């Protein structure tokens, strides 16, 4: 199972959460960024429907596979101010 960490950081004159190298939109306060990160982490864990998906790889070959809706990552929120 994969793991996703949401990190609360200062960004663009405010606060944001960051996953890997990707930032959320900026929030005016730390508390709002933290709340948004917790909500995003919770939603990331929510199971969905099992779906058949098609995707193209870097060589232009198409693939078909079944993506189980129960295959959700573990998540957490890191906040250096807590």
Protein Blocks (a to p, Z undefined) as FASTA:
>chain_A
ZZdddddddeehiacddehjbccdddfbfklmmmmmmmmmmmmmpccdddddddddfkop
acdddddfklccddddddfkZZ
